[in-house]
């Protein structure tokens, strides 16, 4: 009897976890550069005398779907989309280096190039400063150039270069801020093979239709687990009645 309870109890718990992850993905379906989160589960036997026939589900390390999203052209000079594999390096509030695919940049009041959330964008030599009264363009290799906004345009000047990296995705983990870092905490080396598209952004790779279907499927799975627990309760009640008769 308790074998069924173990199975249904742990199964229903992790169906709820999957539903939470699926809802999180759906909520970020329109977030620039977002990568869908993937849950993984496995069956583990219960350790103890007389418990070898019982097992329950546990959540293994959550993964990420690193499939690139669609590139959408915006025409904005401060928008950058990574083409294919690769990442944009940014500086977190703690000073550490992290990576994102969200290339919606801005220039703060001090002239520093930042992400939309206020994190400094990293160049080959650190944060990138943009001089005032200039128009900038970003080349495919991440080189940032400026042209004077005056009536008589001046020469093109190179300001800096985005730090573009391509670390092994198997060694990357998601942070609470939605960024990614290396598991060992070490900064990734710049990769000259990474290319970007200026005036464009990468959309989320969440498939809304698939996520909605998955939500319905998970809801039905949870109903099945609840019915199993209900059956276990009814069977236990009937068994107790039979013992009382004997």
C-alpha positions as CSV (number, residue, x, y, z in Angstrom):
1,X,0.0,0.0,0.0
2,X,2.7,2.5,1.0
3,X,4.6,1.8,-2.3
4,X,1.7,3.5,-4.1
5,X,1.8,6.4,-1.6
6,X,5.5,7.0,-2.1
7,X,5.1,7.0,-5.9
8,X,2.1,9.3,-6.0
9,X,3.4,11.7,-3.3
10,X,6.8,12.3,-4.9
11,X,5.3,12.4,-8.4
12,X,2.7,15.1,-7.5
13,X,5.3,17.2,-5.7
14,X,7.6,17.3,-8.8
15,X,4.7,17.8,-11.2
16,X,4.1,21.0,-9.3
17,X,7.8,21.9,-9.7
18,X,7.6,21.3,-13.4
19,X,4.5,23.4,-13.6
20,X,6.3,26.3,-11.8
21,X,9.2,26.0,-14.3
22,X,6.8,25.9,-17.3
23,X,5.0,29.0,-15.9
24,X,8.4,30.8,-15.5
25,X,9.2,30.1,-19.1
26,X,5.9,31.3,-20.3
27,X,6.3,34.5,-18.3
28,X,9.5,35.2,-20.2
29,X,8.3,34.3,-23.6
30,X,8.7,38.0,-24.6
31,X,12.0,38.6,-22.7
32,X,14.9,39.4,-25.0
33,X,17.5,36.7,-25.2
34,X,15.8,34.4,-22.6
35,X,16.7,30.7,-22.6
36,X,14.1,28.2,-21.5
37,X,14.7,26.3,-18.3
38,X,14.5,22.5,-18.3
39,X,13.7,20.2,-15.3
40,X,15.0,16.7,-15.1
41,X,13.9,14.0,-12.7
42,X,15.0,10.5,-11.8
43,X,13.7,7.6,-9.6
44,X,15.7,6.9,-6.4
45,X,15.1,3.9,-4.1
46,X,14.3,4.5,-0.5
47,X,17.2,3.3,1.7
48,X,16.5,1.4,4.8
49,X,15.5,-2.1,6.1
50,X,12.4,-3.3,4.4
51,X,12.2,-0.3,2.1
52,X,14.1,-1.6,-0.9
53,X,10.9,-2.0,-3.0
54,X,9.9,1.7,-2.5
55,X,11.2,4.6,-4.6
56,X,10.5,8.2,-5.1
57,X,11.3,10.9,-7.7
58,X,14.0,13.5,-7.1
59,X,14.9,16.6,-9.0
60,X,18.3,16.5,-10.7
61,X,20.3,19.5,-11.8
62,X,18.0,21.8,-13.8
63,X,19.2,22.4,-17.4
64,X,18.8,25.1,-20.0
65,X,17.7,25.1,-23.6
66,X,20.5,27.0,-25.3
67,X,18.8,27.0,-28.7
68,X,19.2,30.5,-30.3
69,X,16.0,32.6,-30.6
70,X,14.9,34.4,-33.7
71,X,16.7,37.6,-34.6
72,X,14.4,40.6,-34.8
73,X,15.6,43.8,-36.5
74,X,14.9,47.0,-34.5
75,X,17.0,49.6,-36.4
76,X,18.3,50.9,-33.0
77,X,22.0,51.5,-32.9
78,X,22.4,50.3,-29.3
79,X,20.7,47.0,-30.0
80,X,22.9,44.0,-30.6
81,X,22.0,40.3,-31.3
82,X,24.5,37.5,-31.1
83,X,24.4,35.5,-34.3
84,X,24.6,31.7,-33.6
85,X,26.6,30.6,-30.6
86,X,28.2,33.1,-28.3
87,X,27.5,35.5,-25.4
88,X,27.9,39.1,-24.4
89,X,30.0,39.7,-21.3
90,X,28.6,42.0,-18.6
91,X,29.7,43.1,-15.1
92,X,27.4,42.1,-12.2
93,X,26.7,44.4,-9.3
94,X,29.3,42.4,-7.3
95,X,31.9,43.1,-9.9
96,X,32.0,39.5,-11.3
97,X,31.7,38.7,-14.9
98,X,28.5,37.1,-16.3
99,X,27.0,36.4,-19.7
100,X,23.8,37.3,-21.5
101,X,22.2,37.2,-24.9
102,X,20.1,40.3,-24.2
103,X,21.8,43.0,-26.3
104,X,19.4,45.9,-25.5
105,X,22.0,48.5,-24.4
106,X,21.8,52.1,-23.1
107,X,24.3,54.8,-22.2
108,X,24.0,56.0,-18.6
109,X,24.5,59.6,-17.3
110,X,28.2,58.9,-16.9
111,X,28.6,57.8,-20.5
112,X,29.1,54.1,-19.6
113,X,27.5,51.5,-21.9
114,X,25.1,49.3,-19.9
115,X,22.4,46.7,-20.3
116,X,18.7,47.7,-20.0
117,X,18.9,46.6,-16.3
118,X,21.9,48.8,-15.5
119,X,24.8,46.4,-15.7
120,X,28.1,47.5,-17.3
121,X,28.8,46.0,-20.7
122,X,32.3,44.5,-20.7
123,X,34.8,45.3,-23.4
124,X,38.3,43.8,-24.0
125,X,39.7,46.1,-21.3
126,X,36.7,46.5,-19.0
127,X,33.6,48.7,-19.0
128,X,33.1,50.8,-22.2
129,X,32.8,54.6,-22.0
130,X,31.0,56.4,-24.8
131,X,31.9,60.1,-25.5
132,X,29.1,62.6,-25.6
133,X,27.4,63.9,-28.7
134,X,28.4,61.0,-31.0
135,X,26.5,58.4,-33.0
136,X,27.8,54.9,-32.6
137,X,27.8,51.8,-34.7
138,X,28.8,48.2,-33.7
139,X,30.5,46.0,-36.3
140,X,30.0,42.3,-36.6
141,X,33.1,41.5,-34.6
142,X,31.9,43.8,-31.7
143,X,34.0,46.8,-32.6
144,X,32.3,50.1,-31.4
145,X,32.9,53.1,-33.6
146,X,31.7,56.7,-33.2
147,X,30.9,59.6,-35.5
148,X,30.5,63.2,-34.3
149,X,26.8,64.3,-34.3
150,X,27.7,67.8,-35.5
151,X,26.6,69.3,-38.8
152,X,30.0,68.4,-40.3
153,X,30.6,64.8,-39.5
154,X,34.1,64.0,-38.4
155,X,36.2,60.9,-38.9
156,X,35.1,57.5,-37.5
157,X,36.8,56.7,-34.2
158,X,37.1,53.3,-32.6
159,X,35.9,53.5,-29.0
160,X,36.3,49.9,-27.9
161,X,35.2,46.4,-28.6
162,X,32.5,44.2,-26.9
163,X,33.8,41.2,-25.1
164,X,32.3,38.3,-27.0
165,X,32.7,34.8,-25.6
166,X,31.7,31.3,-26.3
167,X,32.3,29.1,-23.3
168,X,31.2,25.4,-23.1
169,X,27.5,25.5,-22.4
170,X,27.7,22.3,-20.4
171,X,29.8,24.3,-17.8
172,X,27.4,27.2,-17.5
173,X,24.8,27.8,-14.8
174,X,21.9,30.3,-14.5
175,X,22.0,33.0,-11.8
176,X,19.1,34.4,-9.9
177,X,19.3,37.5,-12.1
178,X,18.8,35.5,-15.3
179,X,22.4,35.7,-16.3
180,X,24.8,32.9,-16.9
181,X,28.2,32.2,-15.4
182,X,30.8,29.4,-15.5
183,X,30.5,26.8,-12.8
184,X,34.1,27.3,-11.8
185,X,33.6,31.0,-11.5
186,X,36.4,31.9,-13.9
187,X,35.9,34.5,-16.7
188,X,35.6,33.1,-20.2
189,X,38.2,34.1,-22.8
190,X,37.1,36.3,-25.6
191,X,36.3,34.5,-28.8
192,X,37.0,36.3,-32.1
193,X,34.7,33.8,-34.0
194,X,31.5,35.1,-32.3
195,X,29.6,37.5,-34.5
196,X,26.8,40.0,-33.7
197,X,24.1,41.8,-35.7
198,X,23.7,45.6,-35.0
199,X,20.3,47.1,-34.9
200,X,18.6,43.8,-33.9
201,X,17.7,41.8,-30.8
202,X,17.3,38.0,-30.1
203,X,13.9,36.9,-29.1
204,X,13.2,34.4,-26.4
205,X,13.5,30.7,-27.4
206,X,10.3,29.7,-25.5
207,X,7.7,28.0,-27.7
208,X,4.5,29.4,-26.3
209,X,2.2,26.8,-28.0
210,X,4.4,23.9,-26.7
211,X,4.5,25.4,-23.2
212,X,0.7,25.8,-23.1
213,X,0.2,22.2,-24.2
214,X,2.8,21.1,-21.5
215,X,0.8,23.1,-18.9
216,X,-2.4,21.1,-19.7
217,X,-0.4,17.8,-19.7
218,X,1.1,18.6,-16.3
219,X,-2.3,19.5,-14.9
220,X,-3.7,16.1,-16.0
221,X,-0.6,14.3,-14.5
222,X,-1.2,16.0,-11.2
223,X,-4.9,14.9,-11.3
224,X,-3.8,11.3,-11.9
225,X,-1.4,11.5,-8.9
226,X,-4.2,12.8,-6.7
227,X,-6.5,10.0,-7.8
228,X,-3.8,7.5,-6.9
229,X,-3.5,8.9,-3.4
230,X,-7.3,8.8,-3.1
231,X,-7.3,5.1,-4.2
232,X,-4.6,4.3,-1.7
233,X,-6.7,5.9,1.1
234,X,-9.8,4.0,0.1
235,X,-7.8,0.7,-0.1
236,X,-6.4,1.3,3.3
237,X,-9.8,2.0,4.8
238,X,-11.3,-1.2,3.3
239,X,-8.3,-3.2,4.5
240,X,-8.8,-1.9,8.0
241,X,-12.5,-2.8,7.9
242,X,-11.5,-6.4,6.9
243,X,-9.1,-6.7,9.7
244,X,-11.8,-5.5,12.1
245,X,-14.2,-8.2,10.9
246,X,-11.5,-10.9,11.4
